[in-house]
Amino acid sequence: MSQDHSTPSSLDRLTALAPPPSPAEPPDWKEPERAAAADWAPVEAALHRELPPDYKELVDTYGSGAFCGYIELLVPADVRKRYDIVEFNDGRSDFAAEIWEEDEKPHEFSADLGYELIAWAKTIDGDTLNWLAHADQKPGTWRTLLASRDLAEAWEHHDAPTTTVLLGLLTGEFTSDIVTPGLSTVTFQQYTT
């Protein structure tokens, strides 16, 4: 199936609203360098999953940082080590399963259906944006589960690719009682050392 190139992708729309950080200006004698793309092989090996292509493109475009000072991307080798996607997700699915063992839970965790919870962003309030990852599904088709800080209080599903969910939450195209940026201008602030 061919892609309709007349419709901008969610990433194109996002970069138009919140331009990604510019690489540092090189000396006059040197060619400008593109930002280094993440080395995805060790990340995916550590998470035991291939990750959605649009998420990888989002991270390779923006790197570590926050949208609207509110939604923080979880990225490989994050400058704030505890927000490295691998470290943040270490044991996360098991923790969620323990919490949901006794409390009301999302349908996907109501039985051993093989879903794993992988966080790809968090809010400054501690709420998370997660994939419901499944080995039998292509990563680009994973649903996003927005979860409250304690996982048991509230959650919401969105059936759209990662970047579409992020853009929708930032622009108000998607409504949420959990992730509420509440700003009229979409911005991105890069985190540096």
C-alpha positions in Angstrom: 0.0 0.0 0.0 1.5 3.4 -0.9 1.6 6.2 1.5 -0.3 9.5 0.7 2.5 12.0 0.6 0.1 15.0 0.5 -0.9 14.5 4.1 1.8 15.4 6.6 2.8 12.8 9.1 2.3 13.3 12.8 6.0 13.9 13.2 6.0 16.5 10.4 3.1 18.2 12.1 4.8 18.1 15.5 8.1 19.5 14.1 6.2 22.3 12.5 4.6 23.2 15.9 7.7 22.6 18.0 10.9 22.6 16.0 13.5 20.1 17.2 16.7 21.4 18.8 19.3 22.6 16.3 22.7 21.0 16.4 25.5 23.2 17.7 27.0 25.4 15.1 30.3 23.9 13.8 33.4 26.0 13.0 33.4 27.6 9.6 35.8 25.0 8.2 33.6 22.0 9.2 30.3 20.7 7.7 27.3 20.8 10.0 26.6 17.5 11.6 23.2 15.8 12.0 22.2 14.8 15.5 23.4 11.3 16.2 20.6 8.7 16.0 20.2 6.4 18.9 21.8 2.9 18.8 18.6 1.0 18.9 19.9 -2.6 18.8 21.1 -2.8 22.5 17.9 -0.9 23.7 15.6 -3.3 21.9 17.6 -6.3 23.2 17.4 -5.0 26.7 13.6 -4.5 26.4 13.2 -7.8 24.6 11.1 -6.0 21.9 11.5 -4.2 18.7 10.2 -0.7 19.3 7.7 1.2 17.2 9.4 2.9 14.2 7.6 6.2 14.7 8.9 6.4 18.3 12.5 5.7 17.2 12.1 8.5 14.6 10.6 10.8 17.3 13.6 10.2 19.6 16.1 10.5 16.7 14.5 13.9 15.8 14.2 15.4 19.3 16.4 13.5 21.8 16.0 13.9 25.5 13.6 16.6 26.6 10.0 17.7 27.4 7.1 18.9 25.3 5.3 21.9 26.8 7.4 21.5 30.0 5.0 18.6 30.8 5.5 15.4 28.7 9.0 14.0 29.0 10.3 11.5 26.5 12.0 8.4 27.8 14.9 7.8 25.6 18.0 5.6 25.4 21.0 6.9 27.3 19.1 9.8 28.7 21.2 12.5 30.3 19.0 12.1 33.4 19.8 8.4 33.9 16.6 7.4 35.7 14.6 8.5 32.6 16.5 6.2 30.3 13.8 4.0 28.7 15.5 0.8 29.6 16.1 1.7 33.3 12.7 3.2 33.7 11.0 0.1 32.4 13.1 -2.4 34.4 10.5 -4.5 36.2 7.6 -2.1 35.3 5.3 -4.8 33.8 5.8 -7.0 36.9 5.1 -4.0 39.2 1.9 -3.2 37.2 0.7 -6.8 37.3 1.2 -6.9 41.1 -0.8 -3.7 41.5 -3.6 -4.9 39.1 -3.7 -8.3 40.7 -6.0 -7.0 43.5 -7.4 -3.8 41.9 -9.5 -3.0 38.9 -7.2 -3.3 35.8 -7.1 -2.7 32.1 -8.7 -5.5 30.1 -5.4 -6.6 28.6 -4.1 -7.6 32.1 -7.3 -9.3 33.1 -5.8 -12.7 32.2 -2.5 -13.9 30.9 -2.9 -12.5 27.5 0.8 -11.8 26.9 0.8 -8.0 27.1 3.7 -6.1 28.5 3.6 -2.5 29.7 6.5 -0.4 28.4 6.5 3.3 29.2 7.8 5.7 26.5 7.1 9.0 28.1 6.0 10.4 31.5 4.5 13.6 32.7 6.0 15.9 35.3 3.2 14.6 37.6 4.5 11.0 37.3 1.7 9.8 35.0 3.0 7.6 32.1 2.4 7.0 28.4 2.9 3.3 27.8 2.7 0.8 25.0 0.6 -2.3 25.5 3.3 -4.4 23.8 2.6 -7.9 22.6 5.0 -10.3 20.9 2.3 -11.3 18.3 1.7 -7.7 17.2 3.8 -5.4 15.1 5.2 -2.6 17.3 3.6 0.1 15.1 0.2 -1.3 16.0 0.6 -1.3 19.8 -2.1 0.6 21.7 -1.1 3.4 24.1 -2.2 3.1 27.7 -2.1 6.4 29.7 -1.7 5.5 33.3 -1.9 7.5 36.5 1.1 7.7 38.7 0.1 4.8 40.9 -1.2 2.7 37.9 -4.3 1.7 39.9 -6.2 5.0 40.0 -6.9 5.6 36.3 -6.0 4.6 32.8 -7.1 5.4 29.2 -6.4 3.7 25.9 -5.6 5.3 22.6 -5.5 3.3 19.4 -3.0 5.3 17.4 0.8 5.3 16.7 3.1 6.8 19.3 3.6 10.2 17.6 -0.1 10.5 16.7 -1.0 10.1 20.4 1.7 12.6 21.5 0.6 15.2 18.9 -3.1 14.6 19.8 -2.5 15.1 23.5 -0.4 18.3 22.9 -2.9 19.9 20.5 -6.1 18.8 22.2 -7.1 16.5 19.3 -7.1 13.7 21.9 -8.7 14.4 25.3 -7.5 12.9 28.5 -8.3 13.1 32.2 -4.8 11.9 33.0 -2.4 13.6 30.6 -3.4 17.3 30.5 -0.7 19.6 29.1 -3.1 22.6 29.1 -1.0 24.9 27.1 -1.9 26.8 23.9 1.5 26.6 22.3 3.4 23.4 21.7 7.1 23.7 22.7 10.0 21.4 23.2 12.8 21.9 25.7 15.9 19.8 25.2 17.6 18.3 28.3 21.4 18.6 28.3 24.1 17.6 30.7 
